[in-house]
Amino acid sequence: MRLLIVNGNSTQAVTQRVVDTARQAASAQTHIEGMTVRFGANLVRSRPEEVLAAHAVLDVLAEAQGSYDAAILAISLDSGLFAARQLFPVPILGMTEASFAVAGLISERFGLITLGSETTPLYRDLLRRYGAETRLAGWEVLELRGTDFLGSASSKDSKEAIIGKVRKLATETDSGVVVLCCAVHAGIASRIREQVPLPVIDGIAAAVMTAEMLARADLAPKYSIPLPGLEVMGVSSALQEVLHAQR
């Protein structure tokens, strides 16, 4: 199986981090490649940046079409996910949607940890879109410190902060599992497993295993037929070809 990981943030180092995490979670038969969007924000934190990220993600998927059997969007806002499912005839997974789905297999109620209070409205949108609001037992936010978000997320202080948030959710809510959001936190859940009282879901790992299952079962979304007379201008030639393709 060929699995493409698309980083919807423009930071190459995050792409490498999520690819490393994906390879640890994948079966031996799965070949994983990572791609970074060509334009957009280095860390998406607002609705305008998310719109750009969705376009950039579709651009990468179009450019690489035919080289993958399934794809994962390595951006915790799942930017462009539903649009991608309308355009590409393979399983497309969002890391946060996959996390919520796996959380539901473990417990009726889950806790959520996100990065940056400015992203809270965007995650509220996701919870509504996925029908997960009633299952949310508690929500903790890790605040960004400075501009080196990659280094900050990898630091000992960040790891300890995440452990503290998980313990708080365990003692102050009825969470049975915790979803740790943000692609920059990929790989941390496995490293803190023995130090926290609740299972913590890594979105990349959850998406990889879900993508493998869908690909093996030959389950892909039914993608749409373009509207008659549809004309799109100013996008990449690869994306224009996908948008105009007769299906």
Phi, psi and omega in degrees: 000137178255118184244124179259130175254119181251116176275114181280353169265153188269019181265111184299323182298328177291322177303314180297322180295315182289327177295317178300316179294319180297319180294327177291328182273338188281158174284164184296336183275357183263125177261123186247132173233150178241145175225146179250141179300151184277342182212164179118188184281149177287336173212112185286123183223005182215166181295318176301318179294327180290324176298316176299318181297320179299315177299314183297323178295314178299323179299314180294315180299322178292317181299322185265003185306136182096346182258002182219152179261344176198160180221149177238133176269110183271062175213124193289351172273001179053037186299125178085004187299306184294324177296319180298322180292336177281340188256332190240132188274039178224162176298129175241124184246138170261138186295326181280321175301316179297321179298315180297320180296315180293321178302322180293340177277346183257319185206152176293330186235139181228156173259155184232136174236122180238172184244117176088117182297336180292342179271355185306315178300327181289322177289328174299320177302316180297314180302318178294316183299322183267003179064032186257001185301319184286345179267351183282119182264333182192156185218123177241144182241130172267126181273142177290143177239110180073194183261346180273070185293330180292311178295321180297317181292337182268352188286162176298322180299319180295316178301315179294324178295319179295316177302317179297320180294320179296316179298322178295316178297325180291324185268332187253354179225174176261030177297135175257352182200157181236133174261120178261110184272169176091122181300331181294342178268008180305134177093343184288323184305317181291332183280340181253005187308317184280355185251002183232153185274355180233152172295139180243128184265126172270121184299324180292313179299318179298318181291321180299310183292326177291318179298319178298318179296315181295320180293317179296324181276359181056047179249110179231154180294150172281114185267159194274165174262131180302147177293142178304135178082005180298128175229130179236132182235152171084003177260174180297156181297324180295316180290323178298320179297319179294316182295330182264357184295142176272123185233000000 
